[in-house]
Amino acid sequence: VLAHELALRQRVRAGLEELGAIIYGDNGPSVGVLSFNLPGLDSPELAYILDDKYGVCLRGGLHCSPRAHLALGTVKTGTVRVSPGPFNTEAEIDELLAALKEIARMER
């Protein structure tokens, strides 16, 4: 299970890097939440677009942690969180990344 989650997280991270996303708090191989922003997009708006248009449910905003966002410098924008788990698949990660790529292209 750990190897699967690590592989999915690395797949997300690599795809986000390719898109030019800003990734927060990623300090090596770990599982759980990965926070990011796409430059020029408000995090709650991005989460809404992903849900409404693509059926991908992520959370955007301050995540009940405004002090953490003060430290990160994201208190005005928040972040989007993705959390690959044991029941997610590579195909689902690829769908998320394809949606983000399309959204980023539309915003430019």
N, CA, C and O atoms as a MOPAC input file, in Angstrom:
PM7 MOZYME 1SCF
protein

 N      0.83500 1    -1.18600 1     0.00000 1
 C      0.00000 1     0.00000 1     0.00000 1
 C      0.87900 1     1.24700 1     0.00000 1
 O      0.61900 1     2.19600 1    -0.74000 1
 N      1.91400 1     1.24300 1     0.82800 1
 C      2.80600 1     2.40100 1     0.90100 1
 C      3.48300 1     2.64900 1    -0.44300 1
 O      3.55000 1     3.79000 1    -0.90100 1
 N      3.97900 1     1.60700 1    -1.06900 1
 C      4.64800 1     1.77000 1    -2.36400 1
 C      3.69100 1     2.33100 1    -3.40600 1
 O      4.07900 1     3.17100 1    -4.21800 1
 N      2.44800 1     1.87600 1    -3.38900 1
 C      1.43400 1     2.36200 1    -4.33300 1
 C      1.16400 1     3.84600 1    -4.10800 1
 O      1.14200 1     4.62200 1    -5.06300 1
 N      0.95500 1     4.24900 1    -2.84400 1
 C      0.68400 1     5.65500 1    -2.53800 1
 C      1.88000 1     6.54000 1    -2.87600 1
 O      1.70500 1     7.64000 1    -3.40100 1
 N      3.08700 1     6.07400 1    -2.58100 1
 C      4.28900 1     6.85000 1    -2.93000 1
 C      4.40400 1     7.03800 1    -4.43700 1
 O      4.74900 1     8.12100 1    -4.91000 1
 N      4.11400 1     5.97800 1    -5.18900 1
 C      4.18800 1     6.06800 1    -6.65100 1
 C      3.15400 1     7.05300 1    -7.18900 1
 O      3.45800 1     7.83200 1    -8.09300 1
 N      1.93900 1     7.03000 1    -6.64800 1
 C      0.91200 1     7.96700 1    -7.09500 1
 C      1.29900 1     9.40300 1    -6.75600 1
 O      1.13900 1    10.30700 1    -7.57600 1
 N      1.80200 1     9.60300 1    -5.55800 1
 C      2.20400 1    10.95600 1    -5.14800 1
 C      3.32600 1    11.47300 1    -6.05300 1
 O      3.31700 1    12.63800 1    -6.45000 1
 N      4.28300 1    10.61400 1    -6.37500 1
 C      5.37000 1    11.03200 1    -7.25900 1
 C      4.83400 1    11.35000 1    -8.65300 1
 O      5.32200 1    12.27200 1    -9.30700 1
 N      3.85000 1    10.60800 1    -9.10500 1
 C      3.23800 1    10.86200 1   -10.40900 1
 C      2.55100 1    12.23200 1   -10.41500 1
 O      2.67400 1    12.99600 1   -11.37200 1
 N      1.82200 1    12.53100 1    -9.32600 1
 C      1.18500 1    13.84700 1    -9.20200 1
 C      2.24600 1    14.93000 1    -9.18700 1
 O      2.14200 1    15.91900 1    -9.91200 1
 N      3.26700 1    14.74500 1    -8.36300 1
 C      4.31600 1    15.76500 1    -8.22400 1
 C      5.00400 1    16.03600 1    -9.56100 1
 O      5.20400 1    17.19200 1    -9.93400 1
 N      5.35900 1    14.99400 1   -10.26800 1
 C      6.03100 1    15.15500 1   -11.56300 1
 C      5.13500 1    15.90400 1   -12.54700 1
 O      5.60100 1    16.77600 1   -13.28000 1
 N      3.85000 1    15.55900 1   -12.56000 1
 C      2.91900 1    16.24100 1   -13.45200 1
 C      2.73500 1    17.70000 1   -13.08500 1
 O      2.65700 1    18.55900 1   -13.96400 1
 N      2.66500 1    17.98800 1   -11.78800 1
 C      2.53100 1    19.37500 1   -11.33700 1
 C      3.77100 1    20.18700 1   -11.70000 1
 O      3.66400 1    21.33500 1   -12.13400 1
 N      4.93900 1    19.59100 1   -11.52300 1
 C      6.17700 1    20.28700 1   -11.89300 1
 C      6.18300 1    20.61100 1   -13.38300 1
 O      6.57900 1    21.70500 1   -13.78700 1
 N      5.74100 1    19.65500 1   -14.19500 1
 C      5.68800 1    19.86200 1   -15.64500 1
 C      4.76200 1    21.02000 1   -16.01300 1
 O      4.99900 1    21.72200 1   -16.99500 1
 N      3.70500 1    21.21600 1   -15.21700 1
 C      2.75000 1    22.29800 1   -15.45700 1
 C      3.23000 1    23.64400 1   -14.91300 1
 O      2.60200 1    24.67200 1   -15.16500 1
 N      4.32600 1    23.64500 1   -14.17800 1
 C      4.80900 1    24.87500 1   -13.57600 1
 C      4.08600 1    25.24300 1   -12.29600 1
 O      4.09000 1    26.40500 1   -11.89000 1
 N      3.46300 1    24.26200 1   -11.65700 1
 C      2.75100 1    24.50400 1   -10.40300 1
 C      3.74400 1    24.82600 1    -9.29100 1
 O      4.89700 1    24.39600 1    -9.31800 1
 N      3.27300 1    25.58300 1    -8.32800 1
 C      4.03800 1    25.84900 1    -7.12100 1
 C      3.60900 1    24.79400 1    -6.10900 1
 O      2.42700 1    24.68300 1    -5.78500 1
 N      4.56300 1    24.02400 1    -5.61400 1
 C      4.28100 1    22.93200 1    -4.68500 1
 C      4.78000 1    23.34100 1    -3.30400 1
 O      5.90400 1    23.82100 1    -3.15800 1
 N      3.94000 1    23.14800 1    -2.29500 1
 C      4.25300 1    23.58600 1    -0.93300 1
 C      4.45400 1    22.40200 1    -0.00100 1
 O      3.71200 1    21.42000 1    -0.04600 1
 N      5.47400 1    22.51500 1     0.84500 1
 C      5.65400 1    21.56900 1     1.93200 1
 C      5.97300 1    20.15100 1     1.51400 1
 O      5.74300 1    19.21700 1     2.28200 1
 N      6.48900 1    19.96900 1     0.33500 1
 C      6.83800 1    18.62400 1    -0.10500 1
 C      8.31200 1    18.39900 1     0.20300 1
 O      9.18800 1    18.90400 1    -0.49900 1
 N      8.57500 1    17.64400 1     1.24500 1
 C      9.95800 1    17.44300 1     1.66300 1
 C     10.37400 1    15.97700 1     1.55900 1
 O     10.74500 1    15.35000 1     2.55200 1
 N     10.30800 1    15.46100 1     0.38100 1
 C     10.78500 1    14.10900 1     0.14900 1
 C      9.67600 1    13.08700 1     0.06600 1
 O      8.49300 1    13.42900 1     0.05400 1
 N     10.07400 1    11.82100 1     0.01000 1
 C      9.09400 1    10.74700 1    -0.13200 1
 C      8.19100 1    10.64300 1     1.09100 1
 O      8.65200 1    10.36600 1     2.19800 1
 N      6.93300 1    10.86300 1     0.87900 1
 C      5.94500 1    10.74900 1     1.94400 1
 C      4.58900 1    10.53100 1     1.29600 1
 O      4.44400 1    10.66500 1     0.08100 1
 N      3.61300 1    10.19900 1     2.09700 1
 C      2.25600 1    10.05600 1     1.60700 1
 C      1.39200 1    11.10800 1     2.27600 1
 O      1.83000 1    11.79200 1     3.20100 1
 N      0.18300 1    11.23000 1     1.81000 1
 C     -0.73500 1    12.20200 1     2.37800 1
 C     -0.94400 1    13.37000 1     1.45000 1
 O     -0.85000 1    13.24200 1     0.22900 1
 N     -1.22800 1    14.50400 1     2.04000 1
 C     -1.63700 1    15.69000 1     1.30000 1
 C     -0.45000 1    16.34700 1     0.59100 1
 O      0.64800 1    16.45400 1     1.13800 1
 N     -0.70700 1    16.77600 1    -0.62900 1
 C      0.24100 1    17.57300 1    -1.39300 1
 C     -0.48600 1    18.85400 1    -1.76800 1
 O     -1.50700 1    18.81400 1    -2.45400 1
 N      0.03800 1    19.99600 1    -1.32000 1
 C     -0.59200 1    21.29500 1    -1.58700 1
 C      0.11500 1    21.97900 1    -2.73800 1
 O      1.33900 1    21.91200 1    -2.86100 1
 N     -0.67700 1    22.64500 1    -3.59100 1
 C     -0.09700 1    23.31000 1    -4.75000 1
 C     -0.98300 1    24.45700 1    -5.20100 1
 O     -2.13300 1    24.58100 1    -4.78000 1
 N     -0.43200 1    25.28100 1    -6.05500 1
 C     -1.16500 1    26.32600 1    -6.77000 1
 C     -0.70200 1    26.35700 1    -8.20900 1
 O      0.45800 1    26.06800 1    -8.50300 1
 N     -1.60100 1    26.70500 1    -9.09900 1
 C     -1.22700 1    27.03000 1   -10.46900 1
 C     -1.16500 1    28.54200 1   -10.54100 1
 O     -2.13500 1    29.21500 1   -10.19300 1
 N     -0.03600 1    29.09300 1   -10.98700 1
 C      0.09800 1    30.54500 1   -11.03900 1
 C     -1.05800 1    31.19800 1   -11.80200 1
 O     -1.45800 1    30.75300 1   -12.87700 1
 N     -1.57600 1    32.27100 1   -11.20100 1
 C     -2.64400 1    33.03200 1   -11.84200 1
 C     -4.03900 1    32.54300 1   -11.54700 1
 O     -5.00800 1    33.16000 1   -11.98800 1
 N     -4.17400 1    31.44800 1   -10.81100 1
 C     -5.49300 1    30.89900 1   -10.49500 1
 C     -5.73100 1    30.89000 1    -8.99400 1
 O     -4.86900 1    30.46200 1    -8.22600 1
 N     -6.89100 1    31.35800 1    -8.58000 1
 C     -7.30700 1    31.31500 1    -7.19700 1
 C     -7.59900 1    29.85900 1    -6.82300 1
 O     -8.26000 1    29.15100 1    -7.58200 1
 N     -7.11800 1    29.40800 1    -5.67100 1
 C     -7.25100 1    27.99000 1    -5.32800 1
 C     -8.70400 1    27.51600 1    -5.18500 1
 O     -9.02000 1    26.43300 1    -5.67700 1
 N     -9.61000 1    28.27400 1    -4.53300 1
 C    -11.00000 1    27.79600 1    -4.49500 1
 C    -11.63400 1    27.74200 1    -5.89100 1
 O    -12.43600 1    26.85500 1    -6.18000 1
 N    -11.27000 1    28.69100 1    -6.74400 1
 C    -11.79800 1    28.68500 1    -8.10800 1
 C    -11.30300 1    27.46400 1    -8.87600 1
 O    -12.07300 1    26.81800 1    -9.58600 1
 N    -10.02100 1    27.15100 1    -8.73400 1
 C     -9.46500 1    25.98400 1    -9.41000 1
 C    -10.15500 1    24.71100 1    -8.91900 1
 O    -10.51900 1    23.85300 1    -9.72300 1
 N    -10.33300 1    24.59000 1    -7.61100 1
 C    -11.01500 1    23.40800 1    -7.07800 1
 C    -12.44300 1    23.31300 1    -7.60600 1
 O    -12.92100 1    22.22000 1    -7.91200 1
 N    -13.12800 1    24.45900 1    -7.71400 1
 C    -14.49400 1    24.47200 1    -8.23400 1
 C    -14.52400 1    24.02200 1    -9.70000 1
 O    -15.36600 1    23.20900 1   -10.08200 1
 N    -13.61900 1    24.54300 1   -10.50800 1
 C    -13.56700 1    24.17000 1   -11.93100 1
 C    -13.30600 1    22.67300 1   -12.07400 1
 O    -13.94900 1    22.00000 1   -12.88100 1
 N    -12.36300 1    22.15600 1   -11.28900 1
 C    -12.05500 1    20.72600 1   -11.35700 1
 C    -13.28100 1    19.88000 1   -11.01900 1
 O    -13.52900 1    18.85500 1   -11.65400 1
 N    -14.03900 1    20.31000 1   -10.02500 1
 C    -15.22800 1    19.56500 1    -9.62800 1
 C    -16.34600 1    19.71800 1   -10.65900 1
 O    -16.92800 1    18.73000 1   -11.10700 1
 N    -16.63500 1    20.95100 1   -11.02500 1
 C    -17.77700 1    21.24600 1   -11.88800 1
 C    -17.60200 1    20.72500 1   -13.31200 1
 O    -18.52900 1    20.15100 1   -13.88300 1
 N    -16.43200 1    20.92000 1   -13.87800 1
 C    -16.22600 1    20.57300 1   -15.29000 1
 C    -15.63700 1    19.17300 1   -15.49400 1
 O    -15.90100 1    18.52400 1   -16.50600 1
 N    -14.83200 1    18.70900 1   -14.51600 1
 C    -14.09900 1    17.46200 1   -14.72900 1
 C    -14.48700 1    16.33800 1   -13.75500 1
 O    -14.04700 1    15.19900 1   -13.91500 1
 N    -15.29900 1    16.65500 1   -12.76000 1
 C    -15.68700 1    15.63400 1   -11.79200 1
 C    -14.56400 1    15.20300 1   -10.86800 1
 O    -14.59400 1    14.10400 1   -10.31600 1
 N    -13.57500 1    16.06500 1   -10.69900 1
 C    -12.44700 1    15.77800 1    -9.81700 1
 C    -12.63400 1    16.60100 1    -8.55000 1
 O    -12.70300 1    17.82900 1    -8.60900 1
 N    -12.71400 1    15.93900 1    -7.41900 1
 C    -12.99900 1    16.62300 1    -6.16100 1
 C    -11.71000 1    16.84400 1    -5.37200 1
 O    -11.15000 1    15.90800 1    -4.80300 1
 N    -11.25100 1    18.08700 1    -5.34600 1
 C    -10.11900 1    18.51000 1    -4.53400 1
 C    -10.58200 1    19.66000 1    -3.66700 1
 O    -11.65800 1    20.21200 1    -3.89600 1
 N     -9.80300 1    20.02500 1    -2.69300 1
 C    -10.16900 1    21.11900 1    -1.79500 1
 C     -9.24900 1    22.29100 1    -2.03600 1
 O     -8.03400 1    22.11700 1    -2.13300 1
 N     -9.81100 1    23.49000 1    -2.13400 1
 C     -9.02900 1    24.71100 1    -2.28200 1
 C     -9.32800 1    25.67800 1    -1.16600 1
 O    -10.46000 1    25.73900 1    -0.68700 1
 N     -8.33100 1    26.44100 1    -0.73900 1
 C     -8.55100 1    27.44400 1     0.29600 1
 C     -7.49100 1    27.38700 1     1.37200 1
 O     -6.35000 1    26.99600 1     1.12500 1
 N     -7.88700 1    27.78500 1     2.57900 1
 C     -6.96200 1    27.84800 1     3.71200 1
 C     -6.97800 1    26.58100 1     4.56700 1
 O     -6.14500 1    26.43700 1     5.46200 1
 N     -7.89300 1    25.67600 1     4.31300 1
 C     -7.93800 1    24.35800 1     4.95300 1
 C     -7.90600 1    24.44000 1     6.47400 1
 O     -7.23300 1    23.64900 1     7.13400 1
 N     -8.63900 1    25.40400 1     7.02300 1
 C     -8.73500 1    25.57600 1     8.48700 1
 C     -7.36900 1    25.78700 1     9.13000 1
 O     -7.16200 1    25.43800 1    10.29200 1
 N     -6.44600 1    26.35600 1     8.37200 1
 C     -5.09400 1    26.54400 1     8.89700 1
 C     -4.50000 1    27.86700 1     8.41000 1
 O     -3.47500 1    27.86500 1     7.72800 1
 N     -5.12600 1    28.99400 1     8.75000 1
 C     -4.62900 1    30.26600 1     8.24900 1
 C     -3.21000 1    30.59400 1     8.69500 1
 O     -2.47500 1    31.24800 1     7.95500 1
 N     -2.80700 1    30.16000 1     9.88200 1
 C     -1.43600 1    30.44900 1    10.33500 1
 C     -0.39700 1    29.71000 1     9.49600 1
 O      0.68000 1    30.24300 1     9.23100 1
 N     -0.70900 1    28.50800 1     9.08700 1
 C      0.20100 1    27.79000 1     8.19300 1
 C      0.32700 1    28.53300 1     6.87800 1
 O      1.41200 1    28.61000 1     6.30200 1
 N     -0.78400 1    29.08200 1     6.40000 1
 C     -0.75200 1    29.82800 1     5.14400 1
 C     -0.02400 1    31.15800 1     5.29500 1
 O      0.57400 1    31.64800 1     4.33600 1
 N     -0.06600 1    31.74500 1     6.48000 1
 C      0.75500 1    32.93600 1     6.73900 1
 C      2.23100 1    32.58800 1     6.57200 1
 O      2.98800 1    33.32800 1     5.94300 1
 N      2.62800 1    31.45900 1     7.14100 1
 C      4.02200 1    31.01600 1     7.04900 1
 C      4.42800 1    30.70200 1     5.61000 1
 O      5.55900 1    30.97300 1     5.20900 1
 N      3.50700 1    30.13500 1     4.83700 1
 C      3.80200 1    29.78300 1     3.44400 1
 C      3.70600 1    30.97600 1     2.49800 1
 O      4.20300 1    30.92400 1     1.37400 1
 N      3.07000 1    32.04500 1     2.95400 1
 C      2.84300 1    33.19400 1     2.07800 1
 C      1.65700 1    32.99800 1     1.15700 1
 O      1.58000 1    33.62600 1     0.10100 1
 N      0.73500 1    32.13700 1     1.54200 1
 C     -0.41800 1    31.82400 1     0.69300 1
 C     -1.73900 1    32.21900 1     1.34200 1
 O     -2.79500 1    31.71700 1     0.95600 1
 N     -1.68800 1    33.11400 1     2.32600 1
 C     -2.90900 1    33.45900 1     3.04800 1
 C     -3.94100 1    34.13800 1     2.14400 1
 O     -5.13800 1    34.04600 1     2.41700 1
 N     -3.51600 1    34.81300 1     1.08200 1
 C     -4.46500 1    35.46400 1     0.16800 1
 C     -5.00500 1    34.51100 1    -0.89200 1
 O     -6.11600 1    34.69700 1    -1.38700 1
 N     -4.23200 1    33.50200 1    -1.23800 1
 C     -4.64200 1    32.59200 1    -2.31200 1
 C     -5.07100 1    31.22400 1    -1.82600 1
 O     -5.83700 1    30.54100 1    -2.50500 1
 N     -4.58900 1    30.81100 1    -0.65800 1
 C     -4.80200 1    29.44100 1    -0.22700 1
 C     -4.02400 1    28.48200 1    -1.12000 1
 O     -3.16400 1    28.90500 1    -1.89200 1
 N     -4.31800 1    27.23200 1    -1.01700 1
 C     -3.71300 1    26.22000 1    -1.88700 1
 C     -4.78300 1    25.20600 1    -2.26300 1
 O     -5.87000 1    25.18500 1    -1.68700 1
 N     -4.46200 1    24.38000 1    -3.22400 1
 C     -5.29500 1    23.24100 1    -3.59000 1
 C     -4.59700 1    22.01200 1    -3.02500 1
 O     -3.37500 1    21.88900 1    -3.10500 1
 N     -5.37700 1    21.10900 1    -2.45700 1
 C     -4.81300 1    19.89300 1    -1.87500 1
 C     -5.23100 1    18.67400 1    -2.67800 1
 O     -6.38800 1    18.52800 1    -3.07200 1
 N     -4.26600 1    17.81300 1    -2.90900 1
 C     -4.54100 1    16.51200 1    -3.50700 1
 C     -3.95100 1    15.46900 1    -2.56600 1
 O     -2.87000 1    15.66100 1    -2.00900 1
 N     -4.66100 1    14.37900 1    -2.39700 1
 C     -4.22400 1    13.35900 1    -1.44900 1
 C     -4.45300 1    11.97000 1    -2.02600 1
 O     -5.46600 1    11.33800 1    -1.72700 1
 N     -3.52900 1    11.48700 1    -2.84600 1
 C     -3.68900 1    10.14900 1    -3.40600 1
 C     -3.69000 1     9.09800 1    -2.30200 1
 O     -2.87200 1     9.14000 1    -1.38300 1
 N     -4.60500 1     8.17400 1    -2.40600 1
 C     -4.71900 1     7.13300 1    -1.39600 1
 C     -4.63500 1     5.74700 1    -2.00200 1
 O     -4.41600 1     5.60300 1    -3.20500 1
 N     -4.80700 1     4.72900 1    -1.17800 1
 C     -4.61900 1     3.36000 1    -1.64400 1
 C     -5.62200 1     2.91200 1    -2.70300 1
 O     -5.36300 1     1.97000 1    -3.45100 1
 N     -6.76500 1     3.58800 1    -2.76300 1
 C     -7.78000 1     3.17100 1    -3.73100 1
 C     -7.76000 1     3.99000 1    -5.01700 1
 O     -8.54500 1     3.73100 1    -5.92900 1
 N     -6.86600 1     4.97900 1    -5.09500 1
 C     -6.71400 1     5.74800 1    -6.33500 1
 C     -5.87300 1     4.95500 1    -7.32700 1
 O     -5.11200 1     4.06000 1    -6.95800 1
 N     -6.03600 1     5.31500 1    -8.59900 1
 C     -5.30800 1     4.61900 1    -9.66100 1
 C     -4.43900 1     5.59700 1   -10.43700 1
 O     -4.62500 1     6.81100 1   -10.35200 1
 N     -3.49600 1     5.06400 1   -11.18600 1
 C     -2.67600 1     5.91000 1   -12.06100 1
 C     -3.55900 1     6.63500 1   -13.07300 1
 O     -3.30100 1     7.79300 1   -13.40100 1
 N     -4.58100 1     5.97300 1   -13.56100 1
 C     -5.48900 1     6.59200 1   -14.53600 1
 C     -6.18100 1     7.81200 1   -13.93500 1
 O     -6.36400 1     8.81800 1   -14.62000 1
 N     -6.56400 1     7.73300 1   -12.66800 1
 C     -7.20000 1     8.88800 1   -12.02200 1
 C     -6.22500 1    10.04800 1   -11.87100 1
 O     -6.60000 1    11.20700 1   -12.04700 1
 N     -4.98600 1     9.74100 1   -11.55000 1
 C     -3.96600 1    10.79000 1   -11.45400 1
 C     -3.76800 1    11.42100 1   -12.82000 1
 O     -3.65900 1    12.64300 1   -12.93000 1
 N     -3.72100 1    10.60800 1   -13.85300 1
 C     -3.55800 1    11.12900 1   -15.21500 1
 C     -4.73800 1    12.00200 1   -15.62200 1
 O     -4.55200 1    13.00600 1   -16.30900 1
 N     -5.95600 1    11.63400 1   -15.20700 1
 C     -7.13900 1    12.45800 1   -15.49100 1
 C     -7.02800 1    13.81500 1   -14.79900 1
 O     -7.34200 1    14.84400 1   -15.39700 1
 N     -6.58700 1    13.82200 1   -13.54900 1
 C     -6.38700 1    15.08000 1   -12.82800 1
 C     -5.37100 1    15.95000 1   -13.55000 1
 O     -5.61200 1    17.13700 1   -13.76800 1
 N     -4.25100 1    15.37500 1   -13.91700 1
 C     -3.19200 1    16.15100 1   -14.57300 1
 C     -3.63800 1    16.66700 1   -15.94100 1
 O     -3.28800 1    17.78300 1   -16.32300 1
 N     -4.40100 1    15.86900 1   -16.67400 1
 C     -4.92300 1    16.32100 1   -17.97000 1
 C     -5.87700 1    17.48900 1   -17.77700 1
 O     -5.84700 1    18.44900 1   -18.54700 1
 N     -6.72200 1    17.41500 1   -16.75500 1
 C     -7.65000 1    18.51500 1   -16.46400 1
 C     -6.88100 1    19.77600 1   -16.09300 1
 O     -7.20000 1    20.86200 1   -16.57600 1
 N     -5.87200 1    19.64000 1   -15.23900 1
 C     -5.07100 1    20.79800 1   -14.84000 1
 C     -4.34100 1    21.41300 1   -16.03900 1
 O     -4.22400 1    22.63300 1   -16.14800 1
 N     -3.86100 1    20.56200 1   -16.92300 1
 C     -3.17700 1    21.05000 1   -18.12100 1
 C     -4.14200 1    21.84900 1   -18.99900 1
 O     -3.78700 1    22.90600 1   -19.52000 1
 N     -5.34800 1    21.34100 1   -19.15400 1
 C     -6.35300 1    22.04600 1   -19.96200 1
 C     -6.74600 1    23.38200 1   -19.31300 1
 O     -6.88200 1    24.39400 1   -20.00000 1
 N     -6.92300 1    23.37600 1   -18.01000 1
 C     -7.27800 1    24.60700 1   -17.28700 1
 C     -6.14800 1    25.61900 1   -17.39700 1
 O     -6.39700 1    26.79500 1   -17.65900 1
 N     -4.92200 1    25.18400 1   -17.20300 1
 C     -3.77900 1    26.09700 1   -17.29000 1
 C     -3.67100 1    26.69500 1   -18.68800 1
 O     -3.35000 1    27.87400 1   -18.83900 1
 N     -3.93500 1    25.89300 1   -19.69600 1
 C     -3.87900 1    26.37500 1   -21.09500 1
 C     -4.96100 1    27.41200 1   -21.34000 1
 O     -4.72000 1    28.39700 1   -22.03700 1
 N     -6.15100 1    27.21200 1   -20.78100 1
 C     -7.25400 1    28.15800 1   -20.96500 1
 C     -6.97800 1    29.49400 1   -20.26500 1
 O     -7.41700 1    30.54700 1   -20.72800 1
 N     -6.24800 1    29.44100 1   -19.14600 1
 C     -5.98900 1    30.64000 1   -18.36300 1
 C     -4.89000 1    31.50800 1   -18.94700 1
 O     -4.75600 1    32.66900 1   -18.56200 1
 N     -4.11400 1    30.98000 1   -19.85100 1
 C     -2.98400 1    31.73300 1   -20.41700 1
 C     -3.40500 1    32.55500 1   -21.58700 1
 O     -2.58100 1    33.25000 1   -22.18100 1

